[in-house]
Amino acid sequence: MEEQYQEFEAKTVDEAIVAAMKTFRAKFENLEIQVISEGSKGLFGLVGAKAAKILARPASRLEAPVSQTPGEFVPAPEPDEEPSPATPEDPALVEEAKGIITEILGRMNIPCQLRVHEDSTIEIVGDGSGLIIGKRGQTLDSLQFIVNRILNKDRQEPRYITLDTEGYRQRHMSHLKSLAIKMSQKARRTGQSVSLERMNPYDRRIIHLALKNDSRVNTMSIGDGIYKKVVIVPRKASK
């Protein structure tokens, strides 16, 4: 018989989750969690402040279908569940992607050249690279998303390519790895879970992998939709 959900309140969802982990003496991956309310700080952090509320219970040993209830906690996917990138053995796929990119940028009146690297990352070279990157790489991510959707429209087994320009991906990856290490140090120092801003699946994957072998912290993704928050939890908080 499944155990009933218990309600937990705290200033933030993260603190409520930590409280549930302590109560059940379980790691976050061994809990089923539903977020009722994310809470609010209120006016000046004083008037009208509302506590965050969650429901939690130990996860069933039997695997259950993943619920799509808005706000429900879903564990972060393991790295091998991420889309498989294109490889050097996929020349036809890469050429098709290059044709799609050229047509899209041509319609935007952005002249460019395309270079293919050994890992099949397609680099866009041209004067409009700053425009292509956009704010926090959002334009580049959107272009990559569109190209992959077109590429996989009729494919039974999806394959994905990565777009880059001016080495943005490598710089962004280095930034996220540094951020992951810095925030994990903060979590261990304070003994409190640390939340990062909402991220797309590829950025979350970088954070998870950066801390995968760190036995002192756990990481999880919280939220619904494509953009979710990564939460770094010190291990001592789960005991």
ROSEZA-72348 format. One line per 5 residues: number of its first residue (from 1); their letters; for each residue x, y negated, z of N, C-alpha, C. Coordinates in pm, 1 decimal, decimal comma. Example, Ala and Ser with C-alpha at 12.3 -4.5 7.8 and 13.67 -1.06 7.14 Angstrom:
BEGIN
1 = AS = 1319,0 569,0 780,0 1230,0 450,0 780,0 1320,0 330,0 780,0; 1285,0 225,0 708,0 1367,0 106,0 714,0 1290,0 -3,0 787,0;
This chain:
BEGIN
1 = MEEQY = 84,0 119,8 0,0 0,0 0,0 0,0 87,6 -125,0 0,0; 58,2 -217,6 -89,7 138,4 -336,8 -101,1 113,9 -430,8 16,6; 221,1 -493,3 62,7 210,6 -588,2 172,3 145,2 -717,0 123,0; 66,6 -780,0 209,5 -2,6 -902,5 172,4 95,7 -1019,8 165,8; 59,8 -1116,9 80,8 140,6 -1238,0 71,3 134,5 -1316,6 202,5;
6 = QEFEA = 243,6 -1378,7 239,3 247,3 -1471,1 352,2 277,5 -1611,7 299,6; 219,2 -1711,4 365,4 239,6 -1848,6 321,1 355,2 -1912,7 398,5; 437,7 -1989,7 324,9 550,8 -2059,4 385,8 546,6 -2205,9 343,4; 575,5 -2294,0 437,8 579,1 -2437,7 411,2 716,3 -2493,1 448,3; 760,9 -2593,3 370,5 886,5 -2661,5 399,8 887,9 -2792,7 322,0;
11 = KTVDE = 993,2 -2869,7 339,0 1001,6 -2996,2 267,6 1012,4 -2975,1 117,3; 1081,5 -2868,9 76,0 1098,4 -2838,2 -66,1 1068,0 -2690,9 -90,7; 1045,5 -2657,1 -216,4 1021,7 -2517,9 -254,9 1142,8 -2432,4 -219,0; 1262,0 -2487,0 -240,9 1383,6 -2411,5 -213,8 1392,9 -2372,8 -66,9; 1360,7 -2468,5 23,1 1368,0 -2439,3 165,8 1261,0 -2338,1 206,9;
16 = AIVAA = 1144,6 -2345,0 141,4 1038,2 -2248,9 171,0 1080,7 -2108,2 128,0; 1149,0 -2098,8 14,5 1196,8 -1968,9 -33,4 1300,6 -1911,7 62,7; 1391,1 -1997,5 109,3 1492,9 -1952,5 204,4 1426,0 -1901,7 332,0; 1320,2 -1971,7 376,4 1247,3 -1927,6 496,1 1185,5 -1790,2 474,2; 1130,8 -1767,2 355,6 1072,2 -1636,6 324,0 1179,5 -1528,3 322,3;
21 = MKTFR = 1296,1 -1561,7 265,5 1406,1 -1465,5 261,0 1448,6 -1425,3 402,3; 1452,4 -1524,2 495,0 1490,8 -1494,4 633,2 1384,2 -1410,4 703,0; 1256,9 -1445,5 678,7 1147,1 -1373,2 743,6 1145,1 -1225,9 703,9; 1158,3 -1200,6 573,7 1151,8 -1062,5 523,6 1288,6 -994,6 523,5; 1394,0 -1073,0 558,8 1530,0 -1019,2 556,0 1559,8 -954,6 421,0;
26 = AKFEN = 1529,5 -1031,4 317,4 1543,7 -978,6 181,8 1609,6 -1082,1 92,2; 1676,2 -1033,2 -10,0 1731,6 -1122,1 -110,9 1617,9 -1173,5 -198,5; 1642,9 -1285,7 -268,5 1534,5 -1344,9 -346,7 1485,2 -1253,1 -456,9; 1578,4 -1169,2 -513,2 1535,5 -1080,1 -620,8 1446,6 -967,1 -570,9; 1440,4 -950,4 -437,8 1355,9 -846,0 -380,0 1225,0 -900,8 -324,2;
31 = LEIQV = 1193,5 -1024,9 -362,8 1069,3 -1087,7 -319,2 982,9 -1125,2 -438,9; 852,2 -1121,0 -418,1 757,7 -1175,0 -515,8 711,0 -1309,5 -461,5; 732,3 -1414,2 -538,3 706,4 -1549,8 -489,4 615,8 -1625,3 -585,9; 517,2 -1692,3 -531,1 430,2 -1778,8 -608,1 435,3 -1918,3 -547,2; 458,5 -2018,0 -631,5 465,0 -2156,0 -584,6 324,7 -2215,7 -588,1;
36 = ISEGS = 274,0 -2254,1 -471,7 141,8 -2316,5 -462,8 153,1 -2466,5 -487,8; 250,4 -2529,5 -423,1 270,1 -2673,3 -437,5 417,8 -2704,9 -421,5; 470,0 -2792,0 -509,0 610,1 -2830,5 -500,1 631,8 -2941,0 -397,7; 522,7 -2996,4 -344,2 533,9 -3100,3 -243,2 571,6 -3234,6 -303,0; 572,5 -3337,0 -219,4 610,0 -3471,6 -263,2 664,3 -3548,7 -145,0;
41 = KGLFG = 753,2 -3643,4 -172,8 817,7 -3721,0 -66,7 726,9 -3831,0 -12,4; 627,1 -3869,7 -90,6 538,2 -3975,9 -45,5 600,9 -4112,9 -62,9; 534,2 -4215,3 -17,6 580,7 -4352,6 -31,1 698,5 -4378,0 62,8; 814,2 -4415,8 3,8 937,5 -4441,6 79,4 980,3 -4320,3 161,7; 932,1 -4203,3 121,5 967,9 -4082,2 193,5 899,3 -4066,6 326,9;
46 = LVGAK = 798,1 -4152,2 353,4 731,4 -4148,2 483,3 581,7 -4128,6 470,8; 514,5 -4220,7 402,5 369,0 -4219,9 393,3 322,0 -4125,0 283,8; 231,7 -4035,9 319,8 172,5 -3946,7 220,5 260,3 -3831,7 178,5; 365,1 -3803,5 253,2 452,4 -3691,6 217,9 376,7 -3560,1 231,7; 398,6 -3468,9 136,8 331,4 -3339,7 138,8 434,3 -3227,1 136,4;
51 = AAKIL = 410,2 -3126,4 215,5 502,7 -3013,2 222,1 486,7 -2923,3 100,2; 596,3 -2859,4 63,4 591,1 -2759,1 -42,2 537,0 -2629,6 16,6; 455,8 -2557,0 -60,9 396,7 -2432,6 -13,6 421,5 -2320,1 -113,9; 453,8 -2203,5 -62,5 470,3 -2085,8 -147,7 403,2 -1966,0 -81,3; 374,3 -1865,2 -161,4 331,0 -1735,4 -112,0 442,6 -1637,0 -142,5;
56 = ARPAS = 472,6 -1550,0 -46,8 581,7 -1454,8 -68,9 550,8 -1321,7 -1,9; 604,5 -1215,3 -60,7 594,9 -1081,5 -4,3 706,4 -997,0 -64,0; 744,5 -888,8 0,7 846,0 -799,5 -56,4 797,7 -743,8 -190,0; 888,8 -736,9 -285,4 852,6 -685,9 -417,0 822,6 -536,9 -409,4; 728,0 -492,7 -492,4 695,4 -351,0 -500,2 810,4 -276,4 -564,3;
61 = RLEAP = 832,8 -154,4 -521,0 939,4 -73,6 -582,6 906,8 -38,8 -726,4; 778,5 -33,3 -756,5 737,4 -3,9 -893,7 740,7 -131,6 -974,1; 796,0 -125,6 -1092,8 804,3 -244,4 -1176,4 665,3 -282,8 -1223,7; 630,5 -406,5 -1202,9 499,7 -456,4 -1245,5 517,2 -551,7 -1361,3; 413,8 -568,1 -1444,7 423,2 -661,7 -1555,0 450,2 -801,6 -1501,8;
66 = VSQTP = 529,5 -878,2 -1576,1 561,1 -1014,1 -1535,2 438,2 -1102,0 -1549,7; 399,8 -1166,9 -1441,2 282,4 -1254,2 -1444,3 316,0 -1385,5 -1511,2; 219,4 -1444,9 -1578,5 239,2 -1572,6 -1644,2 168,5 -1683,8 -1568,9; 133,7 -1657,3 -1440,6 66,5 -1758,6 -1361,2 155,6 -1880,7 -1349,1; 105,5 -2002,1 -1381,6 187,1 -2122,5 -1374,9 249,4 -2138,7 -1236,8;
71 = GEFVP = 380,9 -2167,3 -1235,8 449,6 -2192,5 -1110,7 500,9 -2066,8 -1043,3; 470,5 -1949,9 -1096,8 515,5 -1827,5 -1031,1 663,1 -1807,2 -1053,9; 732,5 -1763,5 -949,8 875,4 -1737,4 -958,5 903,0 -1616,7 -1046,6; 994,8 -1634,2 -1140,2 1038,1 -1524,8 -1225,9 1189,6 -1518,2 -1218,1; 1248,6 -1404,6 -1180,6 1394,0 -1395,9 -1170,2 1461,1 -1431,2 -1300,7;
76 = APEPD = 1579,8 -1487,6 -1291,6 1654,0 -1523,1 -1412,2 1690,5 -1397,2 -1489,4; 1685,9 -1402,0 -1623,4 1719,4 -1285,0 -1702,9 1866,9 -1252,9 -1693,4; 1897,6 -1124,3 -1700,3 2036,9 -1084,8 -1703,4 2097,4 -1130,2 -1836,2; 2229,5 -1154,2 -1838,1 2292,7 -1203,4 -1960,0 2265,4 -1119,4 -2083,3; 2254,9 -985,6 -2068,1 2234,9 -902,6 -2185,9 2092,2 -910,4 -2238,1;
81 = EEPSP = 2003,7 -983,1 -2168,7 1868,5 -1002,1 -2218,9 1859,2 -1125,1 -2307,5; 1968,0 -1203,1 -2314,2 1967,5 -1322,3 -2397,8 1974,5 -1281,5 -2544,3; 1928,2 -1368,7 -2635,5 1932,2 -1338,8 -2777,9 2073,4 -1306,0 -2825,0; 2084,7 -1207,7 -2911,8 2214,8 -1171,7 -2966,3 2257,9 -1274,1 -3070,7; 2379,0 -1327,8 -3059,4 2424,1 -1426,5 -3157,2 2462,0 -1359,2 -3287,9;
86 = ATPED = 2472,7 -1439,5 -3392,4 2519,5 -1386,4 -3519,8 2665,9 -1348,9 -3504,3; 2713,1 -1254,9 -3583,0 2851,8 -1210,6 -3576,7 2914,7 -1226,8 -3714,2; 3048,9 -1216,8 -3721,0 3114,8 -1227,4 -3851,4 3065,6 -1123,3 -3951,6; 2999,7 -1016,0 -3902,9 2947,1 -913,5 -3993,8 2812,5 -954,2 -4053,5; 2765,8 -1077,6 -4024,7 2637,6 -1124,1 -4076,6 2656,4 -1239,7 -4174,5;
91 = PALVE = 2734,7 -1221,6 -4278,5 2760,4 -1333,3 -4371,4 2633,3 -1384,5 -4438,8; 2540,3 -1293,7 -4470,2 2416,5 -1336,5 -4535,4 2334,6 -1425,7 -4442,5; 2331,2 -1389,5 -4314,6 2257,0 -1468,9 -4216,8 2317,6 -1608,1 -4202,6; 2449,7 -1613,3 -4195,5 2518,1 -1741,5 -4181,0 2495,0 -1829,1 -4303,4; 2503,5 -1769,3 -4422,0 2480,3 -1846,2 -4544,2 2337,3 -1898,2 -4551,0;
96 = EAKGI = 2243,4 -1816,7 -4507,5 2103,3 -1860,1 -4505,5 2085,9 -1976,7 -4408,8; 2152,2 -1967,5 -4293,2 2143,8 -2075,2 -4194,8 2204,2 -2203,9 -4249,6; 2314,4 -2192,1 -4319,2 2378,3 -2310,1 -4377,2 2285,1 -2378,5 -4477,2; 2214,4 -2298,7 -4555,6 2120,4 -2356,0 -4651,7 2007,3 -2430,8 -4582,5; 1956,6 -2374,1 -4472,3 1847,9 -2437,5 -4397,0 1895,3 -2569,5 -4336,4;
101 = ITEIL = 2015,2 -2567,1 -4276,7 2069,5 -2687,6 -4213,0 2090,9 -2797,5 -4316,6; 2148,5 -2760,0 -4429,0 2174,8 -2858,4 -4534,7 2045,7 -2922,7 -4581,9; 1940,2 -2843,7 -4599,0 1813,2 -2898,3 -4645,7 1750,8 -2990,7 -4541,8; 1753,4 -2949,7 -4414,2 1693,7 -3032,9 -4309,3 1766,5 -3165,9 -4297,1; 1900,4 -3162,5 -4291,0 1977,0 -3285,5 -4276,6 1967,7 -3372,0 -4401,8;
106 = GRMNI = 1954,2 -3305,4 -4517,7 1936,7 -3380,5 -4641,2 1808,3 -3460,5 -4640,0; 1701,4 -3401,1 -4588,2 1573,1 -3471,6 -4578,6 1579,7 -3586,2 -4476,1; 1676,0 -3577,0 -4384,2 1695,5 -3683,8 -4285,5 1797,1 -3787,4 -4333,4; 1845,6 -3767,8 -4456,2 1945,7 -3858,2 -4514,1 2073,5 -3864,9 -4429,9; 2113,3 -3749,2 -4378,8 2237,0 -3740,1 -4300,5 2336,4 -3655,4 -4379,4;
111 = PCQLR = 2435,0 -3717,6 -4447,0 2534,6 -3640,6 -4521,3 2626,7 -3566,1 -4425,7; 2663,5 -3444,9 -4461,7 2749,0 -3367,4 -4371,4 2816,5 -3253,8 -4445,7; 2913,7 -3194,9 -4378,4 2978,1 -3072,6 -4423,0 2961,4 -2968,9 -4313,4; 2961,9 -2842,1 -4350,8 2943,7 -2734,9 -4253,7 3066,3 -2645,2 -4249,3; 3111,7 -2615,2 -4128,6 3223,4 -2524,0 -4110,0 3177,6 -2406,7 -4023,5;
116 = VHEDS = 3219,1 -2287,5 -4060,8 3181,9 -2167,7 -3984,8 3303,6 -2117,7 -3908,4; 3290,4 -2105,0 -3777,5 3400,7 -2057,3 -3694,2 3395,0 -1905,4 -3680,4; 3497,3 -1848,6 -3620,7 3508,0 -1702,9 -3612,0 3393,3 -1640,2 -3535,0; 3337,7 -1714,6 -3436,5 3225,7 -1659,7 -3360,2 3091,8 -1689,8 -3428,2; 3100,0 -1735,0 -3553,5 2982,6 -1766,6 -3635,5 2908,3 -1891,6 -3589,5;
121 = TIEIV = 2969,5 -1970,0 -3502,4 2913,9 -2101,6 -3471,7 2928,2 -2189,4 -3594,8; 2822,0 -2257,4 -3632,2 2825,0 -2346,4 -3747,6 2844,4 -2488,5 -3697,9; 2954,8 -2549,7 -3736,0 2985,6 -2686,1 -3693,4 2943,7 -2785,3 -3801,2; 2871,4 -2888,2 -3758,9 2827,0 -2993,5 -3849,9 2929,2 -3106,4 -3844,3; 2989,7 -3138,4 -3957,8 3093,6 -3241,2 -3965,2 3042,4 -3356,9 -4049,8;
126 = GDGSG = 3046,8 -3477,4 -3992,9 3000,7 -3593,7 -4067,3 2988,4 -3715,3 -3979,5; 2957,5 -3829,2 -4039,3 2947,0 -3954,6 -3965,4 2824,4 -3959,0 -3874,5; 2726,3 -3874,9 -3900,2 2602,8 -3880,0 -3822,0 2600,7 -3783,6 -3705,3; 2720,1 -3736,7 -3662,2 2723,9 -3636,0 -3556,5 2666,8 -3687,7 -3424,2; 2690,2 -3817,3 -3394,3 2634,8 -3873,2 -3271,0 2483,9 -3869,0 -3271,3;
131 = LIIGK = 2423,3 -3898,7 -3385,3 2277,7 -3893,2 -3397,6 2228,6 -3750,3 -3385,8; 2305,6 -3656,4 -3438,6 2265,9 -3515,1 -3435,0 2269,1 -3461,5 -3292,0; 2364,7 -3504,7 -3211,0 2372,4 -3457,4 -3072,4 2253,0 -3506,4 -2992,6; 2222,2 -3635,9 -3002,1 2109,9 -3692,0 -2928,9 2138,2 -3702,2 -2780,2; 2039,0 -3742,9 -2703,6 2053,8 -3759,6 -2559,3 2068,0 -3622,9 -2492,4;
136 = RGQTL = 2179,8 -3601,8 -2423,3 2208,7 -3475,6 -2354,0 2198,7 -3355,0 -2446,4; 2228,4 -3376,0 -2573,7 2228,3 -3264,5 -2668,2 2090,9 -3216,5 -2710,1; 1985,5 -3294,1 -2678,3 1849,3 -3249,2 -2706,0 1822,0 -3237,7 -2855,9; 1875,0 -3331,4 -2935,9 1852,1 -3325,1 -3080,5 1922,1 -3203,8 -3140,8; 2044,7 -3178,5 -3097,2 2118,8 -3062,2 -3146,2 2048,3 -2933,6 -3106,1;
141 = DSLQF = 1998,2 -2927,4 -2983,0 1924,1 -2809,7 -2937,8 1797,1 -2790,1 -3020,0; 1727,5 -2899,8 -3049,9 1603,6 -2890,2 -3127,7 1632,6 -2842,0 -3268,9; 1739,4 -2894,1 -3328,7 1777,1 -2851,3 -3463,3 1813,3 -2703,2 -3463,3; 1887,9 -2659,5 -3362,5 1924,5 -2518,3 -3351,8 1800,1 -2431,1 -3335,6; 1704,2 -2478,4 -3254,3 1580,4 -2404,3 -3232,9 1503,4 -2388,1 -3363,9;
146 = IVNRI = 1490,7 -2496,4 -3439,8 1416,2 -2492,6 -3566,5 1482,7 -2398,0 -3665,4; 1616,3 -2408,6 -3676,8 1689,3 -2323,5 -3770,8 1670,8 -2176,0 -3734,9; 1678,8 -2142,7 -3606,4 1662,3 -2003,0 -3564,6 1519,8 -1953,4 -3584,6; 1422,5 -2041,0 -3566,1 1283,6 -2001,0 -3591,3 1263,1 -1967,3 -3738,4; 1319,5 -2048,5 -3825,1 1307,6 -2022,7 -3969,5 1382,2 -1894,9 -4006,5;
151 = LNKDR = 1501,9 -1876,5 -3950,1 1582,4 -1758,1 -3979,9 1511,0 -1628,8 -3941,9; 1438,3 -1631,3 -3832,1 1378,2 -1508,8 -3778,3 1229,9 -1494,0 -3809,4; 1180,6 -1575,2 -3899,7 1037,8 -1573,4 -3933,0 992,3 -1435,5 -3977,0; 1071,1 -1366,6 -4058,5 1029,9 -1236,0 -4111,1 1121,0 -1122,9 -4067,0; 1202,0 -1143,9 -3963,3 1294,8 -1040,7 -3917,9 1233,8 -957,4 -3805,8;
156 = QEPRY = 1254,0 -827,4 -3813,3 1207,0 -737,6 -3708,9 1294,4 -750,0 -3583,8; 1425,5 -763,3 -3604,7 1519,6 -778,9 -3494,8 1581,8 -918,1 -3503,9; 1538,7 -1010,5 -3419,6 1587,0 -1148,3 -3426,2 1738,1 -1158,7 -3406,8; 1801,8 -1246,9 -3482,4 1942,2 -1281,8 -3465,4 1951,2 -1433,4 -3457,2; 2047,5 -1482,7 -3383,0 2052,8 -1625,9 -3357,1 2190,8 -1683,0 -3387,5;
161 = ITLDT = 2190,7 -1803,6 -3439,6 2315,8 -1873,6 -3465,8 2326,7 -1992,7 -3370,0; 2448,2 -2039,7 -3351,5 2473,1 -2154,9 -3265,4 2521,8 -2271,2 -3351,2; 2465,5 -2388,7 -3327,4 2508,3 -2509,0 -3397,6 2593,9 -2594,2 -3305,4; 2691,5 -2661,2 -3362,7 2777,1 -2749,9 -3284,1 2820,1 -2867,4 -3371,4; 2865,7 -2973,1 -3306,3 2923,5 -3087,3 -3377,6 3016,5 -3160,6 -3282,5;
166 = EGYRQ = 3133,3 -3195,7 -3332,7 3235,2 -3266,1 -3254,4 3272,6 -3192,6 -3126,0; 3263,7 -3060,2 -3127,0 3300,6 -2982,5 -3009,5 3210,6 -3005,1 -2890,3; 3087,0 -3048,9 -2914,4 2995,7 -3079,8 -2804,2 2967,1 -2957,0 -2717,9; 2944,5 -2841,0 -2781,2 2908,1 -2720,7 -2705,3 3015,2 -2683,9 -2603,5; 3142,4 -2689,4 -2645,2 3250,4 -2651,2 -2555,2 3260,7 -2748,9 -2440,1;
171 = RHMSH = 3247,6 -2878,5 -2469,6 3252,5 -2979,1 -2363,1 3135,2 -2960,9 -2266,9; 3017,6 -2933,5 -2323,2 2898,2 -2915,5 -2241,4 2909,5 -2790,0 -2155,3; 2965,4 -2683,9 -2212,5 2983,9 -2559,6 -2137,2 3080,8 -2580,2 -2022,0; 3189,4 -2652,0 -2047,2 3286,8 -2679,6 -1942,0 3223,5 -2762,1 -1831,1; 3139,3 -2859,1 -1869,8 3070,1 -2941,8 -1770,9 2977,7 -2857,0 -1684,2;
176 = LKSLA = 2901,4 -2765,8 -1746,0 2807,8 -2683,4 -1670,3 2880,9 -2587,4 -1576,8; 2993,3 -2532,2 -1621,7 3071,0 -2442,8 -1535,2 3125,7 -2518,4 -1414,7; 3174,3 -2639,9 -1438,7 3224,8 -2721,9 -1328,1 3112,3 -2757,8 -1232,3; 2995,1 -2789,1 -1289,0 2878,6 -2821,5 -1206,8 2837,9 -2702,5 -1121,3; 2839,5 -2583,1 -1180,2 2801,6 -2461,9 -1107,4 2894,5 -2438,9 -988,8;
181 = IKMSQ = 3024,0 -2453,9 -1010,1 3121,6 -2432,8 -903,1 3105,0 -2538,7 -794,2; 3086,3 -2664,1 -835,7 3070,9 -2772,5 -738,9 2946,3 -2753,6 -653,1; 2835,2 -2718,1 -715,5 2710,4 -2700,9 -641,3 2712,1 -2575,8 -555,0; 2784,6 -2471,0 -598,6 2795,3 -2350,7 -514,5 2876,4 -2381,6 -389,1; 2978,5 -2466,8 -403,7 3057,0 -2508,9 -288,0 2970,8 -2587,9 -190,6;
186 = KARRT = 2882,8 -2672,6 -245,3 2792,4 -2750,4 -160,5 2695,7 -2658,3 -86,2; 2643,3 -2558,1 -157,6 2549,3 -2464,3 -95,3 2615,9 -2388,6 18,4; 2739,8 -2345,6 -1,1 2810,9 -2272,3 103,2 2845,3 -2363,7 220,4; 2883,0 -2488,1 189,1 2923,7 -2581,8 293,8 2807,2 -2621,5 383,6; 2691,6 -2646,0 322,3 2574,9 -2692,4 398,2 2487,7 -2578,5 448,7;
191 = GQSVS = 2503,4 -2460,4 388,2 2417,4 -2348,4 425,4 2276,9 -2362,0 371,5; 2255,7 -2456,1 277,7 2124,1 -2480,5 219,8 2127,3 -2450,7 70,2; 2013,5 -2409,0 16,1 2004,9 -2385,1 -127,4 2012,8 -2517,3 -202,0; 2066,5 -2513,5 -321,6 2084,4 -2633,0 -403,6 2012,6 -2613,2 -536,6; 1931,6 -2710,5 -576,0 1858,0 -2703,5 -702,1 1925,3 -2789,8 -807,9;
196 = LERMN = 1934,2 -2738,3 -927,6 1983,3 -2816,3 -1040,8 1863,4 -2864,1 -1122,5; 1884,5 -2958,8 -1209,7 1775,5 -3009,3 -1291,5 1725,6 -2900,8 -1386,6; 1607,2 -2920,9 -1441,2 1549,8 -2822,2 -1533,2 1639,2 -2807,8 -1655,8; 1659,3 -2682,2 -1697,4 1749,3 -2653,5 -1808,8 1684,7 -2556,4 -1905,8; 1735,2 -2556,8 -2028,4 1689,0 -2459,1 -2126,4 1756,0 -2324,7 -2097,7;
201 = PYDRR = 1710,0 -2216,1 -2159,5 1763,1 -2081,7 -2129,0 1913,5 -2067,6 -2150,2; 1968,7 -2133,4 -2251,6 2110,5 -2119,6 -2281,3 2196,4 -2186,4 -2174,4; 2152,3 -2304,0 -2125,8 2226,7 -2371,7 -2020,2 2216,3 -2294,2 -1888,8; 2097,8 -2239,8 -1860,3 2081,9 -2160,2 -1738,3 2172,5 -2037,5 -1741,8; 2184,6 -1979,6 -1857,3 2268,8 -1860,1 -1872,5 2414,6 -1891,9 -1836,6;
206 = IIHLA = 2461,3 -2010,1 -1876,2 2598,3 -2050,1 -1845,2 2617,3 -2061,1 -1694,1; 2518,4 -2120,4 -1624,4 2525,7 -2134,1 -1478,8 2527,9 -1997,2 -1412,3; 2435,3 -1908,5 -1454,6 2428,4 -1774,3 -1395,2 2559,1 -1697,7 -1415,2; 2615,0 -1704,8 -1535,1 2737,9 -1631,4 -1563,4 2856,5 -1689,5 -1487,0; 2857,4 -1822,6 -1470,0 2967,8 -1887,0 -1399,4 2975,6 -1840,5 -1254,3;
211 = LKNDS = 2860,6 -1806,3 -1195,7 2856,6 -1767,5 -1054,1 2824,8 -1619,2 -1034,8; 2820,0 -1544,9 -1143,6 2781,6 -1404,2 -1137,2 2869,7 -1323,6 -1043,7; 2999,6 -1349,6 -1044,7 3093,2 -1270,0 -965,0 3127,1 -1335,1 -831,0; 3055,8 -1441,1 -796,2 3077,3 -1507,0 -667,2 2989,4 -1437,7 -563,2; 3049,9 -1359,4 -476,4 2974,9 -1280,6 -378,3 2916,3 -1366,3 -266,4;
216 = RVNTM = 2949,1 -1495,1 -265,4 2903,4 -1581,4 -156,1 2771,9 -1651,8 -186,3; 2726,2 -1646,7 -312,5 2601,4 -1713,5 -348,1 2519,6 -1626,9 -443,5; 2390,4 -1652,5 -447,0 2300,3 -1594,4 -545,6 2243,7 -1708,0 -630,4; 2203,5 -1677,7 -752,6 2137,9 -1777,3 -835,8 2005,1 -1722,7 -885,1; 1908,5 -1810,9 -904,6 1778,7 -1771,0 -957,2 1718,9 -1886,5 -1035,9;
221 = SIGDG = 1626,1 -1853,8 -1124,1 1554,2 -1954,2 -1201,5 1411,8 -1963,7 -1149,7; 1364,4 -2086,2 -1129,9 1229,6 -2108,9 -1078,9 1155,2 -2201,9 -1173,5; 1029,3 -2169,0 -1199,7 946,2 -2254,5 -1283,7 878,4 -2175,8 -1393,1; 803,0 -2245,5 -1475,5 736,4 -2182,2 -1587,6 773,8 -2257,5 -1714,6; 752,4 -2194,6 -1828,4 788,0 -2257,0 -1955,2 934,0 -2235,5 -1987,7;
226 = IYKKV = 982,1 -2303,6 -2090,5 1120,3 -2287,3 -2135,8 1218,6 -2350,3 -2038,7; 1184,9 -2469,0 -1988,8 1276,1 -2540,4 -1899,8 1247,0 -2504,8 -1754,2; 1347,9 -2451,5 -1686,4 1333,3 -2409,8 -1547,4 1451,4 -2462,2 -1465,6; 1431,1 -2466,1 -1334,9 1536,9 -2508,0 -1244,9 1621,0 -2387,1 -1204,4; 1750,7 -2406,3 -1194,2 1839,7 -2304,6 -1138,7 1863,3 -2339,8 -992,5;
231 = VIVPR = 1843,2 -2242,4 -904,5 1863,8 -2262,3 -761,3 1980,7 -2174,8 -717,0; 2074,7 -2237,2 -646,3 2191,9 -2166,4 -594,3 2170,5 -2146,9 -443,5; 2169,9 -2022,3 -400,0 2138,8 -1989,6 -261,0 2259,9 -1925,3 -195,2; 2306,8 -1981,9 -82,8 2419,0 -1918,9 -12,4 2375,9 -1783,6 42,7; 2459,8 -1685,5 32,2 2422,7 -1549,4 71,9 2388,8 -1537,0 217,6;
236 = KASK = 2452,5 -1614,4 302,1 2425,0 -1602,0 444,6 2280,9 -1641,9 476,6; 2218,2 -1721,3 385,8 2080,0 -1762,8 407,8 1983,5 -1650,1 382,6; 2027,8 -1541,9 315,3 1937,7 -1431,1 282,6 1948,5 -1317,4 382,8; 2030,9 -1335,7 484,0 2047,4 -1227,9 582,6 1941,2 -1238,7 689,9;
